[in-house]
Amino acid sequence: MLTLPILIAALAHPGPAPSPAAADVFALRASKVHIGNGQVVEGGVLVIEDGVVRAVGEAAPEGVTVTDVDGEIAPGFIAMRDATGAGSENNETTRKFTPTADISLAFDAKHPAWAHLVSQGITTVVMTPGASRVAGGLDAIVSPALGEVVKRKAALHLGMSSRSLSSFTEPTSYAGLFGHLEKHFADASEGSPFAEAKAGSLRVMMEAYTKSEVARAIHFATGHGLNGAIVGAPEAGEQVELLKSAKLGVVFEPLVAGAAGDVVDSSIALRKAGVPFAFASDASSRGAAAMRMTAAACMRGGLDAHAALAAMTKSAADMLGVSSTHGTLEAGKVADFVVWSGAPTELTSHASHVYAGGKLVHQTHR
Amino acid sequence: MISLLSTLLVPGLALGGVDAPQTSWSVFAEKVYTSTGDTLENALVVVTDGKISAITPGAKALDDSLSATAVTAGLIDASASIHVGTRAVEQSSEVTPAMSMEFGVDVFDYRWERLMRSGVTTAFVPPQSRNVVGGMGVLLKTAGDDSLEARKIEGAPLLCGAIGSLPSSGNRPASGRPTSFYNRRPTTRMGVEWEWRKCLFDAAQAPAEGAGKDVDVLQDVLAGKIGAFIEAYPTQDIRTAVFLKEEMQREGFGEMRLIVDAGAEAWREPEMLVRSSTAVILPPMPSNGRTNDSAFMAANTAKVLQDAGVQFAISADDARTGPLGIEAGLAMRGGLTREEALRAVTITPAQILGVDDRVGTVEVGKDADLVLWNGEPFEVTTRPIGVLVNGRLALDPR
């Protein structure tokens, strides 16, 4: 069922592929095209040119053959934290502070496991440093299907939770952790990630889990004028006012089956309050479908389908600062999209065709 | 004024999270123990905007008064270990004076509610005794908004540490190849004492400015501006703490303000504590007589300190083994009067912690931290049925 994306990319557009006459321009018609900004075009035609969305409309431009696909089209999903294929190459265990480490260097573009993520409709992934670091480096946005780095230095990743504390190396305590962080931020030389984060030109992703950790991370972010998101925060729903006042978003971890439904309740509370949220996929430990299943669990708890889709597309792109190229199927954006057999957020749907940069990179035969 | 107030009262607390919680009430009790030496009969305590605004003995309950058999000031625990454990102590060094327990306290910890329900409204949290000098403790109200900023109150700054076997318990002697930073001093009581003397001596020798945050704190300890809050269970360790203070005095380094925490064997040499003006926090009474560090805590420990004139407070730690009211009751069993026991869990800890202007008694102008009891306080059959913290009803008696 799964095929290596490289192989598929080499094939001349099997399945609902464009006509061979116009290799760089093709159009697909689906029962619904989810633009990703809330707009859904019934029976819409998606026109792709040179790997970029040219238009979504009711008909194709003259001379372009339209291929009908069986299903609904939606933007490719963005996974906010995943280190699939990195092994431990994203985790510099000898140091708690390696702020300039470029996580894109841990990106193994040819790792076979990426195909599992792509098969779940994930076309964009944020690679992050290991959670046990305090300042483990700079997040990188990658396209696993194309094997390309989309953006280096997307955010400074900060571990502010007990996961970043060890019993055997400094710091062993929250006081020690924040003492070091304060010092690094105070002593930051011009051009360093800490200085850029303070200046607001570099986003921060702050890992924090308990409500106490989240409150402290927000306090730190507010104190240093940081923008970005909290990663973790399953109980964020009880801290919406705090998150709103600090203008921070939340990246939820995949839900653990049988765990308290915090993420579900929190996603709904955040939606209500207008606090942006997205999801991590953590495929190497939770499996490639964990992100979709978490979004579906939130819907089961009452989250509307539009918000669930946005969390995996537009909100994630906004949070990463790549909304000019990613997150929706508006004209001019990178043609990362998925043909789903049904509604994109339903677990009963599967990704029948996945396109990245306008190329067909995965298809499921069933 | 009272009638005007009552019309403003909204019954119940079902206001949701948006409206500000009610902080004005009237509380009626057959007996109000004020912690100032007075016991008022049939008294009405009026609370306005989180403060006690009037106390009228020989009064009648209003229609909407909260009622109880007895009322005391909110209890104060001067050594409550409600923190994140080893994560609250920076163990990469044995001496971390500038570390703050603000980072070691989780206001969402369920134990805060347990402590509040036991009648404790103010608690001082020192770090766990894994370091010789652990850092600055933090003083909190036990209920209120869910943020450290909202709970924290300013008291006397206290540097916390320990003398005894506990700070060295995780360390290993550096025989063979060192495997971690735990291959270090101290591994003995001698080493613990050495760490204390060395850091204080070094601070005394250091320049007054610019020697770093750790030295700044230690210099303030020597100057008596920051109190030294030292855990010491057996008399051997209490002696070490007192001798340390006296040595610094003799050397002309300064007058330390010493508070011995968990001084289970303080009863053995109370005159030493009087001589050195050392205050004592007593740990919970152990069921078998033995506390940590194999100290023997006698049943009449509090009584001995009371008679000798030692300033002491009683602690129930995190109220896991028993509530503070029961610890006060055990002290009564050992010979204290109810009034003495009450002071040891209200005004005396407030004085030790430097917040007696705000809490610790039932007096006009103080924070409306009140405990409503269903009988005589500290009896085994009596429990708190209502608790007000800053005038907010944290435990509803109705």
Interface residues (C-beta under 8 A of the other chain):
Chain A: S162 L165 S167 F168 T169 E170 P171 T172 S173 Y174 A175 G176 L177 F178 G179 T210 K211 S212 A215 R216 E238 L242
Chain B: V84 T86 R87 A88 V89 E90 Q91 S92 T96 A98 M99 S100 M101 E102 F103 G104 V105 D106 V107 F108 D109 G135 D146 S147 L148 S180 F181
